[in-house]
Amino acid sequence: MISVAYMDPGNYSTDISGGASNKFSLLFVILLSNIIAIFLQTLCIKLGSVTGLDLSRACRLYLPNWLNYTIYAFAECAIVATDIAEVIGTAIALNVLIKVPLPAGVILTITDVLFVLMAYRPGSSLKFVKMFEYAVAVLVLAVVVCFCIELSYIPQQSVGKIFRGYLPSSEILQNGGIYTAASILGATVMPHSLFLGSGLVQPRLREYDLQNGYIQLSENAEENEESYFDYKPSLKAIKYALKFSIIELALNLFTFALFVNSAILIVAGSTLYGTEQAIDADLYTIHTLLAQTISPAVSTVFMLALLCSGQSAGIVCTIAGQIVSEGHINWNLKPWQRRLATRSIAIVPCLIITLCIGKSGLSNALNASQVVLSILLPFLIAPLIYFTSSKKIMRVDISNNDFHRPNNDNDNDNKNKNSDNIFHEIELNDLENETNNSNKYKIVANNWVTTVIATAVWIFISMLNIYAIVQVARDGI
């Protein structure tokens, strides 16, 4: 589900622009963006596993109210911008494939929203979340198959030249490559995925603690949902979830997400490179150009991939929207009312924009949404770095019964205790403002190397954004 956030309709326009203007050289930017995404998502998994909180709820608990609400405003803007990309991409695909009028296509795109609102809720079991993952996986596999077909139709290319594109080169600087790189980064490292990644690890933690008798769930669905917000994972659940979640994340992003983004750029670089129309073209123009340069079948498959990407990304964005609103705001509403309100905040302005701008403005709105996402990204990465670097937040209380419950794994845990390098035990009196010296904590905060890397990533993204803003201002002038 996380990988979907890195291959939504917003990636199509940026990757195609990159291939049309710089051929294969910007594959390096796609690879770099994917590595940055994995690094940031690892921090998200770490935050969600150790604290039992998603990024939104961590902001509400640990930040001043004014800062929490400011970040919430940025997060909602990111959700709206993401929704715009999904709605526009899906509506255009429906319009091209089955001639559905754009306004009707926009309305049809919210069916996935209704599906998620009826089915998904915080505190859902791991089995239930897996059902969502399987539904999304079918759409993702459809996208992969579509681009396998696309790649089979492109003119024969040198494999060596394509793979050299994954290495840095001076060609990246040509033809406005840095500006395009900033757009690719913004479209790939999506802000809403930070909230999603820190939240989706919760079911795996709860399932482990439930199976091992560390927690008990109420049979009442609403009580179970509310208990989700008070849940704290056990140390054993944290160790278990960290390992498997990070492995699962890396495999999916280095396979599906990297392949799809690379395939889009390779198809564009092979067929549209040097075509002036393609560099700043909208999705309608790209469809026409693919039909002219390769075949109508290829352009149809491209739109089918766009449709599947838009629907899968729409489902994931809906879940992220729930996590953001329910985390930042302490709602006093019933769960179904709360979920309806959270989606209305994002989907209503999205519908207004897409229905009012018309066909001619859809491309501009799509590109603008990616610029907004890129600009918002540093503001939402900053609290993630702060939380995961804080020893007062990233600590697990081991004075409870986690180590004293009967468990067959106790002997193995003791044998492996000294070799578990990611956990550093400290006395509670080593922490500031603490007085109870009898308790002990495991600290799982970022070490200094991770903190330095995270800070460097933040600076790199910020500098790219500044460059992109300057370029837009200069072009506008």
Wavefront OBJ file of the C-alpha trace (Angstrom):
o trace
v 0.000 0.000 0.000
v 2.924 2.339 0.679
v 4.378 1.662 -2.773
v 1.169 2.971 -4.380
v 1.945 6.460 -3.056
v 5.075 6.478 -5.228
v 3.406 5.678 -8.560
v 0.223 7.724 -8.664
v -0.971 9.864 -11.632
v 1.288 12.719 -10.525
v 4.307 10.592 -11.410
v 3.132 10.141 -14.987
v 3.443 13.780 -16.065
v 6.785 14.343 -14.287
v 8.405 11.113 -15.482
v 7.228 11.644 -19.050
v 8.542 15.200 -19.006
v 11.883 13.885 -17.707
v 12.151 11.244 -20.431
v 11.106 13.648 -23.201
v 13.615 16.315 -22.154
v 16.604 14.323 -20.812
v 16.064 10.821 -22.201
v 17.388 8.297 -19.620
v 19.657 10.503 -17.478
v 16.933 11.289 -14.922
v 16.627 7.607 -14.026
v 19.261 8.512 -11.438
v 16.793 10.951 -9.865
v 14.112 8.242 -9.762
v 16.553 5.864 -8.061
v 17.673 8.568 -5.611
v 14.050 9.495 -4.845
v 13.291 5.836 -4.191
v 16.230 5.544 -1.773
v 15.103 8.717 0.046
v 11.566 7.329 0.208
v 12.794 4.062 1.756
v 14.892 5.958 4.303
v 11.996 8.219 5.342
v 9.548 5.318 5.458
v 11.968 3.418 7.691
v 11.786 6.335 10.126
v 7.986 6.199 9.872
v 7.980 2.481 10.684
v 10.334 3.128 13.580
v 8.103 5.881 14.991
v 4.926 3.822 14.638
v 6.478 0.660 16.077
v 8.230 2.140 19.100
v 5.611 4.672 20.214
v 2.442 2.989 18.946
v 1.598 6.365 17.365
v 1.281 7.502 13.782
v 2.938 10.784 12.828
v -0.276 12.786 13.253
v -1.002 11.560 16.772
v 2.638 12.086 17.743
v 2.298 15.723 16.644
v -0.816 16.162 18.806
v 0.797 14.577 21.870
v 4.294 16.038 21.756
v 4.006 19.411 20.015
v 2.443 22.698 21.175
v -1.133 23.167 19.952
v -0.240 25.974 17.565
v 2.454 23.869 15.912
v 0.265 20.768 15.798
v -2.499 22.673 14.017
v -0.009 24.289 11.645
v 1.357 20.896 10.630
v -2.224 19.638 10.352
v -3.000 22.458 7.899
v 0.058 21.529 5.827
v -0.927 17.845 5.935
v -4.492 18.578 4.788
v -3.135 20.698 1.929
v -0.985 17.714 0.947
v -4.005 15.389 1.067
v -6.041 17.783 -1.108
v -3.164 18.140 -3.596
v -2.768 14.361 -3.739
v -6.503 13.868 -4.186
v -6.474 16.339 -7.071
v -3.827 14.276 -8.863
v -5.758 11.009 -8.335
v -9.097 12.501 -9.399
v -7.678 14.220 -12.489
v -5.707 11.156 -13.579
v -8.661 8.800 -13.162
v -11.143 11.189 -14.811
v -8.872 11.661 -17.843
v -8.387 7.892 -18.171
v -12.152 7.276 -18.060
v -12.721 10.059 -20.576
v -10.208 8.600 -23.037
v -11.010 4.910 -22.563
v -14.810 4.871 -22.432
v -15.696 8.480 -23.317
v -17.100 9.328 -19.893
v -17.557 13.138 -19.665
v -15.002 14.731 -17.349
v -17.550 15.930 -14.731
v -19.061 12.426 -14.561
v -15.585 10.907 -14.369
v -14.740 13.136 -11.430
v -17.855 11.966 -9.594
v -17.098 8.304 -10.354
v -13.641 8.608 -8.821
v -15.101 9.041 -5.336
v -16.538 5.503 -5.344
v -13.302 4.254 -3.812
v -13.746 6.881 -1.084
v -17.187 5.492 -0.204
v -15.777 1.946 -0.186
v -13.006 2.864 2.254
v -15.298 4.950 4.460
v -17.659 2.004 4.851
v -14.985 -0.602 5.427
v -11.741 0.735 6.894
v -11.427 1.964 10.461
v -8.530 2.481 12.902
v -8.082 -0.594 15.043
v -8.944 -2.980 12.231
v -7.347 -6.399 12.483
v -4.285 -7.312 10.463
v -6.411 -9.749 8.455
v -8.813 -6.950 7.516
v -5.967 -4.626 6.533
v -4.529 -7.448 4.414
v -7.823 -7.529 2.493
v -7.257 -3.895 1.566
v -3.686 -4.693 0.608
v -4.811 -7.516 -1.682
v -7.351 -5.239 -3.400
v -4.685 -2.585 -3.945
v -2.161 -5.249 -5.011
v -4.450 -6.345 -7.866
v -4.491 -2.765 -9.187
v -0.716 -2.419 -8.737
v -0.077 -5.667 -10.614
v -2.348 -4.417 -13.392
v -0.167 -1.299 -13.671
v 2.995 -3.434 -13.771
v 1.554 -5.662 -16.510
v 0.536 -2.605 -18.526
v 4.056 -1.201 -18.445
v 5.583 -4.560 -19.287
v 3.455 -4.421 -22.439
v 4.510 -0.796 -23.029
v 8.203 -1.706 -22.776
v 7.775 -4.550 -25.254
v 6.550 -2.080 -27.895
v 9.255 0.601 -27.627
v 11.975 0.835 -30.322
v 15.047 -1.252 -29.539
v 17.355 0.545 -27.109
v 20.833 -0.086 -25.771
v 20.465 -1.767 -22.387
v 23.790 -0.259 -21.362
v 22.565 3.289 -22.064
v 19.412 2.688 -20.060
v 21.272 1.366 -17.028
v 23.837 4.172 -17.264
v 20.907 6.481 -16.644
v 20.864 5.254 -13.043
v 24.310 6.803 -12.515
v 24.813 10.546 -11.953
v 25.928 12.454 -15.034
v 26.259 15.994 -16.364
v 23.268 15.333 -18.642
v 21.000 15.825 -15.630
v 21.863 19.538 -15.707
v 20.795 19.958 -19.336
v 17.372 21.091 -20.603
v 16.145 22.242 -17.202
v 16.923 18.862 -15.695
v 17.245 20.155 -12.129
v 13.756 21.642 -12.241
v 12.383 18.374 -13.630
v 14.318 16.492 -10.940
v 12.615 18.575 -8.251
v 9.240 17.697 -9.796
v 10.098 13.974 -9.880
v 11.205 14.084 -6.253
v 8.003 15.849 -5.193
v 5.856 13.395 -7.127
v 7.733 10.377 -5.765
v 8.277 11.172 -2.063
v 4.647 11.974 -1.295
v 3.927 13.755 2.033
v 0.798 11.733 2.805
v 2.851 8.525 2.657
v 4.666 9.600 5.850
v 1.410 9.466 7.807
v 0.358 6.295 6.051
v 3.632 4.504 6.740
v 3.618 5.321 10.445
v -0.009 4.212 10.762
v -0.122 0.979 8.759
v 2.418 -0.730 11.032
v -0.067 -0.649 13.925
v -2.162 -3.703 12.912
v 0.973 -5.877 12.744
v 1.966 -4.778 16.267
v -1.522 -5.312 17.685
v -1.860 -8.699 16.029
v 1.401 -9.882 17.611
v 0.441 -8.642 21.087
v -3.055 -10.103 20.741
v -1.779 -13.530 19.705
v 0.712 -13.585 22.587
v -1.836 -12.463 25.181
v -0.321 -9.021 25.827
v -3.588 -7.223 25.029
v -7.270 -8.095 24.792
v -9.741 -6.529 22.384
v -13.365 -5.740 23.041
v -16.021 -7.413 20.923
v -17.646 -3.999 20.456
v -16.331 -2.479 17.192
v -16.558 1.138 18.387
v -14.825 0.365 21.691
v -12.130 -1.510 19.784
v -11.612 1.485 17.496
v -11.296 3.866 20.439
v -8.863 1.531 22.222
v -6.600 1.794 19.177
v -5.688 5.334 20.238
v -4.520 4.146 23.673
v -2.558 1.121 22.487
v 1.142 0.809 23.379
v 3.046 -2.093 21.773
v 5.162 -4.497 23.792
v 8.922 -4.669 23.319
v 8.691 -8.045 21.612
v 6.062 -6.731 19.189
v 8.350 -3.791 18.375
v 11.300 -6.063 17.562
v 9.080 -8.262 15.430
v 7.407 -5.418 13.530
v 10.586 -3.434 12.875
v 12.282 -6.346 11.151
v 9.439 -7.536 8.949
v 7.959 -4.123 8.137
v 11.270 -2.678 6.936
v 12.056 -5.775 4.837
v 8.575 -5.705 3.305
v 8.850 -1.967 2.609
v 12.265 -2.171 0.919
v 11.221 -5.091 -1.284
v 8.061 -3.364 -2.501
v 9.636 0.022 -3.170
v 12.673 -1.464 -4.913
v 10.476 -3.641 -7.118
v 7.022 -2.267 -7.941
v 7.509 1.467 -7.331
v 10.974 1.698 -8.881
v 9.958 -0.415 -11.874
v 6.804 1.562 -12.686
v 8.467 4.980 -12.396
v 11.467 3.800 -14.410
v 9.217 2.241 -17.059
v 7.289 5.491 -17.532
v 10.517 7.437 -18.072
v 12.066 4.748 -20.310
v 8.975 4.639 -22.534
v 9.019 8.442 -22.793
v 12.775 8.587 -23.374
v 12.620 5.918 -26.070
v 9.706 7.336 -28.028
v 9.252 11.022 -27.136
v 12.830 12.261 -26.586
v 13.425 15.336 -28.701
v 9.686 15.836 -29.256
v 9.062 19.405 -28.192
v 5.342 18.810 -27.737
v 5.952 16.113 -25.113
v 8.104 18.110 -22.681
v 5.246 20.157 -21.219
v 2.390 18.095 -22.642
v -0.756 17.146 -20.766
v -1.959 13.550 -20.497
v -4.247 13.935 -23.515
v -1.317 15.024 -25.669
v 0.854 12.178 -24.345
v -1.902 9.724 -25.293
v -1.975 11.148 -28.828
v 1.811 11.166 -29.193
v 2.125 7.539 -28.060
v -0.536 6.529 -30.576
v 1.346 8.338 -33.351
v 4.896 7.261 -32.456
v 4.248 3.621 -31.459
v 0.652 2.432 -31.912
v -2.907 3.164 -30.713
v -2.790 -0.032 -28.620
v 0.169 1.311 -26.619
v -1.605 4.604 -25.901
v -4.679 2.661 -24.744
v -2.582 0.483 -22.422
v -0.970 3.655 -21.049
v -4.381 5.068 -20.149
v -5.437 1.745 -18.597
v -2.342 1.902 -16.374
v -3.237 5.483 -15.467
v -6.751 4.388 -14.494
v -5.478 1.587 -12.228
v -2.900 3.910 -10.660
v -5.520 6.564 -9.964
v -7.918 4.134 -8.310
v -5.303 2.397 -6.169
v -3.754 5.711 -5.123
v -7.211 7.100 -4.340
v -7.904 4.255 -1.907
v -4.557 4.755 -0.177
v -4.998 8.538 -0.028
v -8.410 8.084 1.601
v -6.857 6.014 4.396
v -4.065 8.586 4.795
v -6.679 11.345 5.056
v -8.389 9.522 7.900
v -5.096 9.046 9.731
v -4.224 12.751 9.382
v -7.515 14.195 10.595
v -8.170 11.665 13.332
v -4.610 12.019 14.597
v -4.218 15.793 14.713
v -7.715 16.547 16.019
v -9.311 14.996 19.097
v -12.723 14.429 17.553
v -15.815 14.244 19.746
v -17.829 12.505 17.044
v -18.938 8.958 16.456
v -16.458 7.027 14.297
v -18.604 6.991 11.131
v -19.307 10.731 11.489
v -15.623 11.398 12.066
v -14.572 9.498 8.961
v -17.159 11.262 6.811
v -15.962 14.633 8.092
v -12.300 13.842 7.484
v -12.867 12.954 3.849
v -15.182 15.885 3.219
v -12.367 18.226 4.273
v -10.205 16.938 1.415
v -12.594 15.716 -1.286
v -14.949 18.730 -1.434
v -12.319 21.309 -2.493
v -10.840 18.676 -4.797
v -14.175 18.210 -6.580
v -14.755 21.966 -6.821
v -11.364 22.533 -8.432
v -11.579 19.692 -10.928
v -15.185 20.439 -11.943
v -14.619 24.172 -12.418
v -11.340 24.375 -14.341
v -12.424 22.341 -17.351
v -10.381 20.170 -19.691
v -7.884 22.889 -20.583
v -6.926 23.497 -16.958
v -6.557 19.880 -15.831
v -2.902 19.613 -16.824
v -1.999 22.848 -15.041
v -3.843 21.688 -11.929
v -2.051 18.333 -12.029
v 1.383 19.944 -12.329
v 0.550 22.551 -9.689
v -0.484 19.804 -7.260
v 2.968 18.206 -7.593
v 4.678 21.542 -6.917
v 2.553 21.981 -3.793
v 3.491 18.497 -2.584
v 7.175 19.175 -3.122
v 7.010 22.476 -1.211
v 5.095 20.908 1.691
v 7.426 17.938 2.050
v 10.157 19.577 4.243
v 7.541 20.901 6.696
v 6.203 17.369 7.258
v 9.579 15.616 7.314
v 10.886 17.895 10.089
v 8.635 16.550 12.906
v 9.370 12.962 11.800
v 13.111 13.554 12.186
v 12.578 15.299 15.530
v 10.427 12.533 17.001
v 12.635 9.644 15.903
v 15.749 11.423 17.221
v 14.252 12.157 20.661
v 15.271 9.791 23.468
v 12.306 10.933 25.538
v 9.869 9.880 22.827
v 11.587 6.859 21.274
v 11.783 4.742 24.417
v 10.010 1.628 25.607
v 9.129 0.995 29.225
v 10.472 -2.447 30.155
v 9.510 -2.228 33.815
v 6.069 -3.640 32.996
v 5.291 -7.313 32.544
v 6.651 -7.691 29.020
v 9.601 -9.736 30.308
v 7.705 -11.473 33.103
v 4.780 -13.037 31.256
v 5.142 -16.781 30.644
v 6.526 -17.175 27.157
v 8.454 -19.919 25.452
v 10.719 -17.392 23.773
v 12.183 -16.009 27.024
v 15.376 -18.080 26.826
v 15.994 -17.132 23.221
v 15.313 -13.466 24.027
v 17.911 -13.554 26.813
v 20.491 -15.160 24.522
v 19.950 -12.521 21.864
v 19.683 -9.613 24.294
v 23.312 -8.569 24.051
v 23.444 -8.881 20.272
v 20.434 -6.617 19.640
v 22.354 -3.494 18.747
v 19.426 -1.229 17.916
v 18.269 -1.147 21.518
v 20.358 0.755 24.079
v 19.366 0.316 27.707
v 19.670 3.333 29.999
v 18.529 4.112 33.513
v 15.519 6.373 33.831
v 17.516 8.788 35.992
v 19.754 9.483 32.981
v 16.823 11.275 31.395
v 15.997 14.862 32.273
v 12.997 15.687 34.452
v 12.487 12.092 35.592
v 12.392 11.111 39.243
v 11.379 7.446 39.398
v 14.784 5.726 39.413
v 13.391 2.205 39.710
v 12.236 1.922 36.090
v 14.297 1.160 33.044
v 13.779 2.014 29.407
v 14.985 0.766 26.063
v 15.993 3.672 23.854
v 15.398 3.264 20.116
v 16.094 6.820 19.001
v 18.139 7.553 15.887
v 21.875 7.392 16.412
v 23.957 10.370 15.333
v 24.700 8.898 11.897
v 21.003 8.432 11.117
v 20.231 11.923 12.399
v 22.943 13.440 10.192
v 21.641 11.562 7.140
v 18.066 12.615 7.912
v 19.126 16.239 8.263
v 21.066 16.060 4.989
v 17.986 14.646 3.232
v 15.883 17.490 4.649
v 18.371 20.111 3.453
v 18.646 18.476 0.012
v 14.865 18.452 -0.512
v 14.558 22.030 0.760
v 17.281 23.269 -1.596
v 15.649 21.559 -4.580
v 12.353 23.216 -3.653
v 13.970 26.627 -3.379
v 15.523 26.131 -6.810
v 12.165 25.054 -8.269
v 10.384 28.090 -6.775
v 13.042 30.441 -8.163
v 12.718 28.839 -11.593
v 8.926 29.160 -11.570
v 9.190 32.810 -10.504
v 11.773 33.529 -13.208
v 9.711 31.845 -15.916
v 6.637 33.699 -14.732
v 8.474 37.012 -14.938
l 1 2 3 4 5 6 7 8 9 10 11 12 13 14 15 16 17 18 19 20 21 22 23 24 25 26 27 28 29 30 31 32 33 34 35 36 37 38 39 40 41 42 43 44 45 46 47 48 49 50 51 52 53 54 55 56 57 58 59 60 61 62 63 64 65 66 67 68 69 70 71 72 73 74 75 76 77 78 79 80 81 82 83 84 85 86 87 88 89 90 91 92 93 94 95 96 97 98 99 100 101 102 103 104 105 106 107 108 109 110 111 112 113 114 115 116 117 118 119 120 121 122 123 124 125 126 127 128 129 130 131 132 133 134 135 136 137 138 139 140 141 142 143 144 145 146 147 148 149 150 151 152 153 154 155 156 157 158 159 160 161 162 163 164 165 166 167 168 169 170 171 172 173 174 175 176 177 178 179 180 181 182 183 184 185 186 187 188 189 190 191 192 193 194 195 196 197 198 199 200 201 202 203 204 205 206 207 208 209 210 211 212 213 214 215 216 217 218 219 220 221 222 223 224 225 226 227 228 229 230 231 232 233 234 235 236 237 238 239 240 241 242 243 244 245 246 247 248 249 250 251 252 253 254 255 256 257 258 259 260 261 262 263 264 265 266 267 268 269 270 271 272 273 274 275 276 277 278 279 280 281 282 283 284 285 286 287 288 289 290 291 292 293 294 295 296 297 298 299 300 301 302 303 304 305 306 307 308 309 310 311 312 313 314 315 316 317 318 319 320 321 322 323 324 325 326 327 328 329 330 331 332 333 334 335 336 337 338 339 340 341 342 343 344 345 346 347 348 349 350 351 352 353 354 355 356 357 358 359 360 361 362 363 364 365 366 367 368 369 370 371 372 373 374 375 376 377 378 379 380 381 382 383 384 385 386 387 388 389 390 391 392 393 394 395 396 397 398 399 400 401 402 403 404 405 406 407 408 409 410 411 412 413 414 415 416 417 418 419 420 421 422 423 424 425 426 427 428 429 430 431 432 433 434 435 436 437 438 439 440 441 442 443 444 445 446 447 448 449 450 451 452 453 454 455 456 457 458 459 460 461 462 463 464 465 466 467 468 469 470 471 472 473 474 475 476 477
